[in-house]
Amino acid sequence: MLEFKIGENVKLIAKYFKELTITELYEILKARAKIFIVEQNINFQDLDDIDYNSLHCFFIENNKVIAYIRAFYEDENAQVVRLGRALTIEHQKGYGKSLMEQSLKAVKEKMKCKKLWVILKLMPYLFMNNLALKRYQSPLSKKV
């Protein structure tokens, strides 16, 4: 487990699935449902078994997940790591950029890989440009 503090009451936690507490897992799933299903009205199977092998990076404030992203190996030989399911509960507070910056550090430290893909669904390109990441496009998703 890694922890990075970004404010008085806000810290990034990076844990693999087996390291998560029941409360952390519940708060992650609650945040994902709130953003993807309720706020963005995306109809999809969120619980896709990828979580079992993912590194879960999230900000906790007052025992609530306020920002989240997961990282997982795209292939069996661990050459490519994908980041996805990115969310922030409170918008326009800088949590998204801080989440990406700190999560990238955690992924580099905990997951050895040759390539890193950030999968964008509704995340604005401006946000990614602020992180100076390269942008690639495919028919199914956008990879950075």
DSSP file with accessible surface (Angstrom, degrees, kcal/mol):
  #  RESIDUE AA STRUCTURE BP1 BP2  ACC     N-H-->O    O-->H-N    N-H-->O    O-->H-N    TCO  KAPPA ALPHA  PHI   PSI    X-CA   Y-CA   Z-CA
    1    1 A M              0   0  100      0, 0.0     2,-0.4     0, 0.0    14,-0.2   0.000 360.0 360.0 360.0 137.7    0.0    0.0    0.0
    2    2 A L  E     -A   14   0A  29     12,-1.8    12,-2.2     2,-0.0     2,-0.4  -0.920 360.0-166.3-116.8 146.9    1.2    3.5   -0.8
    3    3 A E  E     -A   13   0A  92     -2,-0.4     2,-0.4    10,-0.2    10,-0.2  -1.000   7.2-179.3-133.9 134.9   -0.1    6.8    0.6
    4    4 A F  E     -A   12   0A  54      8,-2.0     8,-4.1    -2,-0.4     2,-0.4  -0.997  19.6-142.9-128.9 127.8    0.4   10.3   -0.6
    5    5 A K  E     +A   11   0A 150     -2,-0.4     6,-0.3     6,-0.3     3,-0.1  -0.752  22.9 171.3 -92.6 134.0   -1.1   13.3    1.3
    6    6 A I        -     0   0   58      4,-2.3     2,-0.3    -2,-0.4     5,-0.2   0.381  67.2  -3.5-119.4  -0.9   -2.4   16.2   -0.8
    7    7 A G  S    S-     0   0   35      3,-1.3    -1,-0.2     1,-0.1     3,-0.0  -0.956  89.2 -75.1-169.3-176.5   -4.1   18.3    1.9
    8    8 A E  S    S+     0   0  169     -2,-0.3    -1,-0.1     1,-0.2    -3,-0.0   0.920 129.0  15.2 -61.6 -45.8   -5.0   18.3    5.6
    9    9 A N  S    S+     0   0  102     -3,-0.1    53,-0.5    52,-0.0     2,-0.5   0.297 113.2  84.0-112.2   6.0   -7.8   15.7    5.2
   10   10 A V  E     + B   0  61A   8     51,-0.1    -4,-2.3    52,-0.1    -3,-1.3  -0.954  47.0 163.5-119.3 128.7   -7.1   14.3    1.8
   11   11 A K  E     -AB   5  60A  74     49,-1.3    49,-1.9    -2,-0.5     2,-0.4  -0.995  33.4-123.9-140.7 147.2   -4.7   11.5    1.0
   12   12 A L  E     -AB   4  59A   0     -8,-4.1    -8,-2.0    -2,-0.3     2,-0.4  -0.760  24.5-166.4 -86.7 135.5   -4.1    9.2   -2.0
   13   13 A I  E     -AB   3  58A   5     45,-3.1    45,-2.5    -2,-0.4     2,-0.5  -0.974   4.6-167.5-120.7 135.1   -4.2    5.5   -1.2
   14   14 A A  E     +AB   2  57A   0    -12,-2.2   -12,-1.8    -2,-0.4     2,-0.3  -0.965  23.1 154.5-124.9 113.0   -3.0    2.9   -3.7
   15   15 A K  E     - B   0  56A  18     41,-2.5    41,-3.4    -2,-0.5     2,-0.1  -0.986  41.4-120.0-139.2 147.4   -3.9   -0.7   -2.9
   16   16 A Y  E >>  - B   0  55A  69     -2,-0.3     3,-1.9    39,-0.3     4,-0.8  -0.452  45.4 -98.8 -76.8 160.6   -4.4   -4.0   -4.7
   17   17 A F  G >4 S+     0   0   50     37,-1.1     3,-1.3    34,-0.4    36,-0.1   0.874 122.7  53.8 -50.1 -46.9   -7.9   -5.5   -4.4
   18   18 A K  G 34 S+     0   0  200     34,-0.3    -1,-0.3     1,-0.3    34,-0.0   0.704 106.2  54.8 -66.0 -18.1   -6.8   -8.0   -1.6
   19   19 A E  G <4 S+     0   0   79     -3,-1.9    -1,-0.3     2,-0.1    -2,-0.2   0.636  85.1 104.7 -88.1 -16.2   -5.5   -5.1    0.4
   20   20 A L    <<  -     0   0   22     -3,-1.3     2,-0.1    -4,-0.8    -4,-0.0  -0.374  68.9-129.6 -68.3 141.7   -8.7   -3.0    0.4
   21   21 A T     >  -     0   0   65      1,-0.1     4,-2.6    -2,-0.1     5,-0.2  -0.451  27.0-108.5 -78.9 165.3  -10.8   -3.0    3.5
   22   22 A I  H  > S+     0   0  149      1,-0.2     4,-2.6     2,-0.2     5,-0.2   0.915 121.6  50.7 -61.2 -40.7  -14.5   -3.7    3.2
   23   23 A T  H  > S+     0   0   91      2,-0.2     4,-2.7     1,-0.2    -1,-0.2   0.918 109.6  49.3 -65.1 -43.9  -15.3   -0.1    3.9
   24   24 A E  H  > S+     0   0   27      2,-0.2     4,-2.5     1,-0.2    -2,-0.2   0.937 112.3  48.4 -61.0 -45.2  -12.8    1.1    1.2
   25   25 A L  H  X S+     0   0   51     -4,-2.6     4,-2.6     1,-0.2     5,-0.2   0.937 112.3  48.9 -60.7 -45.0  -14.3   -1.3   -1.3
   26   26 A Y  H  X S+     0   0  143     -4,-2.6     4,-2.6     1,-0.2    -1,-0.2   0.929 111.9  48.4 -60.8 -45.3  -17.8   -0.2   -0.5
   27   27 A E  H  X S+     0   0   17     -4,-2.7     4,-2.3     2,-0.2    -1,-0.2   0.869 111.1  50.9 -66.0 -36.0  -16.9    3.5   -0.8
   28   28 A I  H  X S+     0   0    1     -4,-2.5     4,-2.6     2,-0.2    -2,-0.2   0.951 113.0  44.8 -63.1 -50.1  -15.2    2.9   -4.2
   29   29 A L  H  X S+     0   0   51     -4,-2.6     4,-2.5     1,-0.2    -2,-0.2   0.892 112.5  52.2 -64.3 -36.9  -18.2    1.0   -5.6
   30   30 A K  H  X S+     0   0   83     -4,-2.6     4,-2.5    -5,-0.2    -1,-0.2   0.926 111.1  47.3 -64.2 -43.4  -20.6    3.7   -4.2
   31   31 A A  H  X S+     0   0    6     -4,-2.3     4,-2.4     2,-0.2     5,-0.3   0.914 111.9  50.0 -65.2 -42.5  -18.5    6.5   -5.9
   32   32 A R  H  X>S+     0   0    1     -4,-2.6     4,-2.5     1,-0.2     5,-0.7   0.923 112.2  47.4 -63.5 -41.7  -18.4    4.6   -9.2
   33   33 A A  I  X>S+     0   0   37     -4,-2.5     5,-2.3    -5,-0.2     4,-1.1   0.930 111.4  51.8 -64.1 -43.2  -22.2    4.0   -9.1
   34   34 A K  I  <>S+     0   0  104     -4,-2.5     5,-2.7    -5,-0.2    -2,-0.2   0.926 120.7  31.5 -60.0 -46.0  -22.8    7.7   -8.2
   35   35 A I  I  <>S+     0   0    2     -4,-2.4     5,-2.6     3,-0.2     6,-0.2   0.961 127.8  33.3 -80.3 -54.0  -20.7    9.0  -11.1
   36   36 A F  I  <5S+     0   0   17     -4,-2.5     6,-3.1    -5,-0.3    -3,-0.2   0.912 130.6  26.8 -76.3 -40.9  -21.0    6.5  -13.9
   37   37 A I  I  <<S+     0   0   79     -4,-1.1     4,-0.2    -5,-0.7    -3,-0.2   0.929 132.7  27.2 -90.2 -47.9  -24.6    5.2  -13.4
   38   38 A V  I   <S+     0   0  112     -5,-2.3    -3,-0.2     2,-0.1    -4,-0.2   0.977 130.0  30.9 -81.6 -57.4  -26.4    8.1  -11.7
   39   39 A E  I   <S+     0   0   98     -5,-2.7    -3,-0.2    -6,-0.2    -4,-0.2   0.935 132.9  29.2 -72.3 -46.6  -24.6   11.3  -12.9
   40   40 A Q  S   <S-     0   0   66     -5,-2.6    -1,-0.2    -6,-0.2    -4,-0.1   0.519  94.4-137.5 -94.0  -5.4  -23.4   10.2  -16.3
   41   41 A N        +     0   0  137     -4,-0.2     2,-0.6    -6,-0.2    -4,-0.2   0.871  40.9 164.9  52.9  42.1  -26.3    7.8  -17.0
   42   42 A I        -     0   0   50     -6,-3.1     2,-0.9    -7,-0.1    -1,-0.2  -0.826  28.7-150.4 -93.0 122.9  -23.9    5.2  -18.4
   43   43 A N        +     0   0  166     -2,-0.6     2,-0.3     2,-0.1    -6,-0.1  -0.807  46.2 119.1 -96.6  99.4  -25.6    1.8  -18.7
   44   44 A F  S    S-     0   0   63     -2,-0.9     2,-1.1     0, 0.0    -2,-0.0  -0.977  71.8 -92.6-154.2 164.2  -22.8   -0.8  -18.3
   45   45 A Q        +     0   0  138     -2,-0.3    -2,-0.1     1,-0.2     0, 0.0  -0.728  39.8 179.4 -83.5  99.8  -21.6   -3.7  -16.2
   46   46 A D        +     0   0   14     -2,-1.1     2,-1.4     1,-0.2    -1,-0.2   0.904  68.2  68.8 -71.0 -42.3  -19.3   -2.0  -13.7
   47   47 A L        +     0   0   94      1,-0.2    -1,-0.2     2,-0.1    -2,-0.0  -0.636  60.4 153.2 -82.7  93.1  -18.4   -5.0  -11.7
   48   48 A D        -     0   0   46     -2,-1.4    -1,-0.2     0, 0.0    -2,-0.1   0.166  61.1-110.9-113.4  16.1  -16.3   -6.8  -14.5
   49   49 A D  S >  S+     0   0  113      1,-0.1     3,-0.7    -3,-0.0     4,-0.4   0.295  96.4 104.0  70.8  -9.8  -13.9   -8.9  -12.5
   50   50 A I  G >   +     0   0   58      1,-0.2     3,-1.4     2,-0.2     4,-0.2   0.828  66.5  71.7 -67.4 -28.3  -11.0   -6.7  -13.6
   51   51 A D  G >  S+     0   0   12      1,-0.3     3,-1.5     2,-0.2   -34,-0.4   0.827  83.9  68.0 -56.0 -33.8  -11.0   -5.2  -10.1
   52   52 A Y  G <  S+     0   0  134     -3,-0.7   -34,-0.3     1,-0.3    -1,-0.3   0.831 110.9  32.0 -56.9 -34.4   -9.6   -8.4   -8.6
   53   53 A N  G <  S+     0   0  126     -3,-1.4    20,-0.4    -4,-0.4    -1,-0.3   0.141 102.1 107.5-110.4  18.7   -6.3   -7.8  -10.4
   54   54 A S    <   -     0   0    0     -3,-1.5   -37,-1.1    -4,-0.2     2,-0.6  -0.653  67.5-128.2-100.3 155.2   -6.2   -4.0  -10.3
   55   55 A L  E     -BC  16  71A   0     16,-3.2    16,-2.5    -2,-0.2     2,-0.6  -0.898  30.3-150.1 -93.5 121.0   -4.3   -1.4   -8.4
   56   56 A H  E     -BC  15  70A   2    -41,-3.4   -41,-2.5    -2,-0.6     2,-0.5  -0.864  13.6-172.1-101.2 119.1   -7.0    0.9   -6.9
   57   57 A C  E     +BC  14  69A   1     12,-2.9    12,-2.3    -2,-0.6     2,-0.3  -0.951  18.7 153.5-113.2 127.3   -5.8    4.5   -6.5
   58   58 A F  E     -BC  13  68A   0    -45,-2.5   -45,-3.1    -2,-0.5     2,-0.4  -0.996  41.0-123.8-155.2 153.0   -8.2    6.8   -4.6
   59   59 A F  E     -BC  12  67A   0      8,-2.3     7,-2.4    -2,-0.3     8,-0.9  -0.860  25.4-159.1 -96.7 135.7   -8.4    9.9   -2.5
   60   60 A I  E     +BC  11  65A  20    -49,-1.9   -49,-1.3    -2,-0.4     2,-0.4  -0.945  13.4 174.8-114.5 132.6  -10.2    9.6    0.9
   61   61 A E  E >  S-BC  10  64A  41      3,-2.5     3,-1.5    -2,-0.4   -51,-0.1  -0.969  76.8 -13.1-137.1 122.2  -11.6   12.6    2.7
   62   62 A N  T 3  S-     0   0  116    -53,-0.5     3,-0.1    -2,-0.4    -1,-0.1   0.910 128.7 -55.9  52.8  44.4  -13.6   12.0    5.9
   63   63 A N  T 3  S+     0   0  129      1,-0.2     2,-0.4     0, 0.0    -1,-0.3   0.639 116.6 112.1  65.4  18.3  -13.7    8.3    5.2
   64   64 A K  E <  S-C   61   0A 101     -3,-1.5    -3,-2.5   -37,-0.0     2,-0.5  -0.953  72.1-119.1-120.6 140.4  -15.3    8.9    1.8
   65   65 A V  E     +C   60   0A   6     -2,-0.4    -5,-0.2    -5,-0.2     3,-0.1  -0.661  35.0 169.9 -74.8 123.1  -13.8    8.2   -1.7
   66   66 A I  E     +     0   0A   7     -7,-2.4    23,-2.9    -2,-0.5    24,-0.7   0.538  67.4  17.5-112.9 -11.5  -13.7   11.6   -3.5
   67   67 A A  E     +CD  59  88A   0     -8,-0.9    -8,-2.3    21,-0.3    -1,-0.4  -0.962  70.0 175.7-157.5 147.3  -11.6   10.6   -6.5
   68   68 A Y  E     +CD  58  87A   0     19,-2.3    19,-2.3    -2,-0.3     2,-0.3  -0.999  12.6 166.7-155.7 148.6  -10.7    7.2   -7.9
   69   69 A I  E     -C   57   0A   1    -12,-2.3   -12,-2.9    -2,-0.3     2,-0.4  -0.952  20.0-145.2-156.7 150.9   -8.9    5.4  -10.8
   70   70 A R  E     -CD  56  84A   5     14,-2.6    14,-2.3    -2,-0.3     2,-0.4  -0.922   6.2-158.8-120.2 150.7   -7.9    1.8  -11.3
   71   71 A A  E     +CD  55  83A   1    -16,-2.5   -16,-3.2    -2,-0.4     2,-0.3  -0.981  18.4 164.0-126.4 138.0   -4.8    0.4  -13.1
   72   72 A F  E     - D   0  82A  19     10,-2.2    10,-3.2    -2,-0.4     2,-0.3  -0.987  42.3 -93.7-151.2 156.7   -4.5   -3.1  -14.5
   73   73 A Y  E     - D   0  81A  80    -20,-0.4     8,-0.3    -2,-0.3   -20,-0.0  -0.579  24.7-156.7 -74.5 129.8   -2.3   -5.1  -16.8
   74   74 A E  S    S+     0   0   78      6,-3.4     2,-0.3    -2,-0.3    -1,-0.1   0.831  76.8  30.3 -72.9 -33.9   -3.8   -5.2  -20.3
   75   75 A D  S >  S-     0   0   54      5,-0.7     3,-1.3     1,-0.1     5,-0.1  -0.796  84.8-110.3-127.7 166.2   -1.9   -8.4  -21.2
   76   76 A E  T 3  S+     0   0  204     -2,-0.3    -1,-0.1     1,-0.3    -3,-0.0   0.760 112.8  57.4 -69.4 -25.8   -0.7  -11.5  -19.4
   77   77 A N  T 3  S-     0   0  104      1,-0.0    -1,-0.3     3,-0.0    -3,-0.0   0.307 108.5-120.5 -93.3  13.6    3.0  -10.7  -19.7
   78   78 A A  S <  S+     0   0   31     -3,-1.3    36,-0.1     2,-0.1    -2,-0.1   0.810  71.9 130.1  59.0  38.5    2.5   -7.4  -18.0
   79   79 A Q        +     0   0   60      1,-0.2    35,-2.4    34,-0.2    36,-2.0   0.802  66.9  40.8 -87.1 -32.6    3.8   -5.2  -20.8
   80   80 A V  E     - e   0 115A  17     34,-0.2    -6,-3.4    33,-0.2    -5,-0.7  -0.971  63.9-162.9-125.5 131.2    0.9   -2.7  -20.9
   81   81 A V  E     -De  73 116A   0     34,-2.5    36,-3.2    -2,-0.4     2,-0.4  -0.931  10.2-157.0-110.2 134.6   -1.0   -1.1  -18.0
   82   82 A R  E     -De  72 117A  63    -10,-3.2   -10,-2.2    -2,-0.4     2,-0.4  -0.901   2.1-155.5-109.4 141.0   -4.3    0.5  -18.5
   83   83 A L  E     +De  71 118A   1     34,-3.1    36,-3.0    -2,-0.4     2,-0.3  -0.950  31.9 140.5-111.5 135.0   -5.9    3.2  -16.3
   84   84 A G  E     +D   70   0A   8    -14,-2.3   -14,-2.6    -2,-0.4     3,-0.1  -0.927  34.7  62.7-158.7-177.5   -9.6    3.5  -16.3
   85   85 A R  E     +     0   0A  50     -2,-0.3     2,-0.2     1,-0.2    -1,-0.1   0.810  66.8 175.8  59.2  32.9  -12.8    4.1  -14.3
   86   86 A A  E     +     0   0A  23     33,-0.3     2,-0.3   -17,-0.1   -17,-0.2  -0.459   4.7 157.4 -70.8 138.1  -11.5    7.6  -13.4
   87   87 A L  E     -D   68   0A  11    -19,-2.3   -19,-2.3    -2,-0.2     2,-0.4  -0.992  31.2-158.9-155.9 155.8  -13.8    9.8  -11.4
   88   88 A T  E     -D   67   0A  24     -2,-0.3   -21,-0.3   -21,-0.2     3,-0.1  -0.990   9.5-156.6-133.6 136.4  -14.0   12.7   -9.0
   89   89 A I  S    S+     0   0   36    -23,-2.9     2,-0.5    -2,-0.4   -22,-0.1   0.903  88.7  44.6 -76.2 -44.1  -17.0   13.3   -6.8
   90   90 A E  S    S-     0   0   64    -24,-0.7     3,-0.4     3,-0.0     5,-0.3  -0.909  85.4-149.0-104.5 125.2  -16.4   17.0   -6.4
   91   91 A H        +     0   0   88     -2,-0.5    -2,-0.0     1,-0.2     0, 0.0  -0.507  68.0  24.4 -94.5 158.7  -15.6   18.8   -9.7
   92   92 A Q  S    S+     0   0  195     -2,-0.2    -1,-0.2     1,-0.1     0, 0.0   0.760  88.2 104.9  63.9  30.0  -13.4   21.8  -10.4
   93   93 A K  S    S-     0   0  124     -3,-0.4    -1,-0.1     0, 0.0    -2,-0.1   0.337  94.0-108.1-117.2   3.1  -11.2   21.3   -7.2
   94   94 A G  S  > S+     0   0   42      3,-0.0     4,-2.1     4,-0.0     5,-0.2   0.472  84.3 122.4  85.5   2.5   -8.1   19.9   -8.9
   95   95 A Y  H  >  +     0   0   31     -5,-0.3     4,-3.0     1,-0.2     5,-0.2   0.871  69.2  56.9 -66.2 -35.4   -8.6   16.4   -7.6
   96   96 A G  H  > S+     0   0   18      2,-0.2     4,-2.3     1,-0.2    -1,-0.2   0.944 110.2  42.1 -62.6 -47.9   -8.6   14.9  -11.1
   97   97 A K  H  > S+     0   0   85      2,-0.2     4,-2.7     1,-0.2     5,-0.2   0.939 116.9  47.8 -65.4 -44.7   -5.2   16.3  -12.0
   98   98 A S  H  X S+     0   0   34     -4,-2.1     4,-2.7     1,-0.2     5,-0.3   0.902 110.3  53.5 -62.7 -40.0   -3.7   15.4   -8.6
   99   99 A L  H  X S+     0   0    3     -4,-3.0     4,-2.7    -5,-0.2     5,-0.2   0.938 111.5  44.7 -59.3 -47.5   -5.3   11.9   -8.8
  100  100 A M  H  X S+     0   0    1     -4,-2.3     4,-2.5     2,-0.2     5,-0.2   0.934 114.2  48.6 -64.5 -46.3   -3.6   11.3  -12.2
  101  101 A E  H  X S+     0   0   73     -4,-2.7     4,-1.5     1,-0.2    -2,-0.2   0.947 118.1  39.5 -60.1 -48.9   -0.2   12.7  -11.1
  102  102 A Q  H  X S+     0   0   27     -4,-2.7     4,-2.2    -5,-0.2    -1,-0.2   0.875 114.9  52.7 -71.4 -36.0   -0.1   10.7   -7.9
  103  103 A S  H  X S+     0   0    0     -4,-2.7     4,-3.0    -5,-0.3     5,-0.2   0.898 105.7  54.1 -66.8 -38.8   -1.6    7.5   -9.5
  104  104 A L  H  X S+     0   0   22     -4,-2.5     4,-2.4    -5,-0.2    -1,-0.2   0.911 109.1  49.3 -61.7 -39.4    1.0    7.6  -12.3
  105  105 A K  H  X S+     0   0  113     -4,-1.5     4,-1.9    -5,-0.2    -2,-0.2   0.926 112.5  47.5 -62.8 -44.3    3.7    7.7   -9.6
  106  106 A A  H  X S+     0   0    0     -4,-2.2     4,-2.9     2,-0.2     5,-0.3   0.914 111.7  49.8 -64.7 -41.8    2.1    4.8   -7.7
  107  107 A V  H  X S+     0   0    2     -4,-3.0     4,-2.9     1,-0.2    -2,-0.2   0.927 110.2  50.5 -63.8 -44.1    1.7    2.7  -10.9
  108  108 A K  H  < S+     0   0  152     -4,-2.4    -1,-0.2    -5,-0.2    -2,-0.2   0.877 116.1  42.9 -61.3 -36.3    5.3    3.3  -11.9
  109  109 A E  H  < S+     0   0  112     -4,-1.9    -2,-0.2    -5,-0.2    -1,-0.2   0.890 126.3  28.7 -77.2 -38.8    6.4    2.2   -8.4
  110  110 A K  H  < S+     0   0   49     -4,-2.9     2,-0.5     1,-0.2    -2,-0.2   0.690 119.0  48.4 -99.4 -21.3    4.1   -0.8   -8.0
  111  111 A M     <  -     0   0    2     -4,-2.9     2,-0.4    -5,-0.3    -1,-0.2  -0.942  68.7-152.2-127.8 110.2    3.5   -2.1  -11.6
  112  112 A K        +     0   0  146     -2,-0.5     2,-0.3    -3,-0.1    -4,-0.1  -0.672  35.2 144.7 -81.6 127.7    6.4   -2.6  -13.9
  113  113 A C        -     0   0   48     -2,-0.4   -34,-0.2    -5,-0.1   -33,-0.2  -0.970  52.1-133.8-155.5 166.7    5.4   -2.2  -17.6
  114  114 A K  S    S+     0   0  167    -35,-2.4     2,-0.3    -2,-0.3   -34,-0.2   0.704  91.2  29.0 -96.1 -28.1    6.6   -0.9  -20.9
  115  115 A K  E     -e   80   0A 128    -36,-2.0   -34,-2.5     2,-0.0     2,-0.4  -0.971  61.4-157.9-134.3 153.0    3.5    1.1  -21.9
  116  116 A L  E     -e   81   0A  48     -2,-0.3     2,-0.4   -36,-0.2   -34,-0.2  -0.996   9.6-167.4-132.0 124.3    0.7    2.9  -20.0
  117  117 A W  E     -e   82   0A  64    -36,-3.2   -34,-3.1    -2,-0.4     2,-0.6  -0.944   8.4-158.2-113.5 133.8   -2.7    3.6  -21.5
  118  118 A V  E     -e   83   0A   4     26,-1.4    26,-1.0    -2,-0.4     2,-0.6  -0.959  16.9-145.7-107.9 118.8   -5.3    5.9  -20.0
  119  119 A I  E     -F  143   0B  14    -36,-3.0     2,-0.5    -2,-0.6   -33,-0.3  -0.775  14.2-160.9 -91.0 121.1   -8.7    5.1  -21.3
  120  120 A L  E     +F  142   0B   7     22,-1.8    22,-0.9    -2,-0.6   -36,-0.0  -0.860  25.3 158.2-104.3 132.6  -10.9    8.1  -21.7
  121  121 A K  S    S-     0   0  145     -2,-0.5    -1,-0.2    20,-0.1   -37,-0.0   0.697  87.4 -12.9-108.7 -70.3  -14.7    7.9  -22.0
  122  122 A L  S    S+     0   0  111      2,-0.1    -2,-0.1     0, 0.0     0, 0.0   0.318  97.5 124.9-116.1   5.5  -16.0   11.3  -21.0
  123  123 A M        -     0   0   44      1,-0.1     5,-0.0     2,-0.1    -3,-0.0  -0.490  67.1-112.2 -70.3 129.8  -12.8   12.9  -19.6
  124  124 A P     >  -     0   0   80      0, 0.0     4,-1.2     0, 0.0     3,-0.4  -0.311  10.3-133.0 -66.2 144.4  -12.0   16.2  -21.3
  125  125 A Y  H  > S+     0   0   69      1,-0.2     4,-2.8     2,-0.2     5,-0.2   0.830 104.3  66.3 -63.0 -32.3   -8.9   16.3  -23.5
  126  126 A L  H  > S+     0   0  121      1,-0.2     4,-1.9     2,-0.2    -1,-0.2   0.920  98.3  53.0 -56.8 -42.3   -8.0   19.6  -21.9
  127  127 A F  H  > S+     0   0   35     -3,-0.4     4,-0.7     1,-0.2    -1,-0.2   0.930 111.4  45.4 -58.8 -45.1   -7.4   17.7  -18.6
  128  128 A M  H ><>S+     0   0    3     -4,-1.2     5,-1.3     1,-0.2     3,-0.9   0.881 108.2  56.8 -69.5 -35.7   -5.1   15.2  -20.3
  129  129 A N  H ><5S+     0   0   81     -4,-2.8     3,-1.6     1,-0.3    -1,-0.2   0.868  99.5  60.4 -63.3 -33.8   -3.2   18.0  -22.1
  130  130 A N  H 3<5S+     0   0   94     -4,-1.9    -1,-0.3     1,-0.3    -2,-0.2   0.775 103.8  50.6 -63.1 -25.6   -2.5   19.6  -18.7
  131  131 A L  T <<5S-     0   0   26     -3,-0.9    -1,-0.3    -4,-0.7    -2,-0.2   0.415 110.3-126.0 -91.3   0.0   -0.7   16.4  -17.8
  132  132 A A  T < 5 +     0   0   90     -3,-1.6     2,-0.3    -4,-0.2    -3,-0.2   0.881  54.1 155.5  57.2  44.2    1.4   16.5  -21.1
  133  133 A L      < -     0   0   52     -5,-1.3    -1,-0.2     1,-0.0     2,-0.2  -0.751  46.8-108.5 -99.2 150.3    0.4   13.0  -22.1
  134  134 A K        -     0   0  146     -2,-0.3     2,-0.5     1,-0.0    -1,-0.0  -0.497  31.2-137.5 -75.6 144.9    0.4   11.8  -25.7
  135  135 A R        +     0   0  124      9,-0.2     2,-0.3    -2,-0.2     9,-0.2  -0.886  23.8 174.7-111.4 131.0   -3.0   11.3  -27.3
  136  136 A Y  E     -G  143   0B 128      7,-3.0     7,-1.6    -2,-0.5     2,-0.4  -0.931  15.8-146.3-127.0 154.9   -3.9    8.3  -29.5
  137  137 A Q  E     +G  142   0B 146     -2,-0.3     5,-0.2     5,-0.2    -2,-0.0  -0.958  17.2 172.5-128.3 141.5   -7.2    7.4  -30.9
  138  138 A S        -     0   0   35      3,-1.6    -2,-0.0    -2,-0.4     0, 0.0  -0.921  45.6-106.2-134.3 165.3   -8.9    4.0  -31.7
  139  139 A P  S    S+     0   0  135      0, 0.0     3,-0.1     0, 0.0    -1,-0.0   0.827 117.6  37.1 -62.7 -29.6  -12.5    3.2  -32.8
  140  140 A L  S    S-     0   0  162      1,-0.2     2,-0.3    -3,-0.0    -3,-0.0   0.776 128.0  -7.3 -95.6 -31.1  -13.5    1.9  -29.4
  141  141 A S        -     0   0   17      2,-0.0    -3,-1.6   -22,-0.0     2,-0.5  -0.974  65.4-106.1-156.2 170.0  -11.6    4.2  -27.0
  142  142 A K  E     -FG 120 137B  67    -22,-0.9   -22,-1.8    -2,-0.3     2,-0.4  -0.905  32.6-158.2-106.7 131.5   -9.1    6.9  -26.7
  143  143 A K  E      FG 119 136B  46     -7,-1.6    -7,-3.0    -2,-0.5   -24,-0.2  -0.908 360.0 360.0-114.8 135.7   -5.7    6.0  -25.4
  144  144 A V              0   0   14    -26,-1.0   -26,-1.4    -2,-0.4    -9,-0.2  -0.959 360.0 360.0-121.3 360.0   -3.2    8.4  -23.8
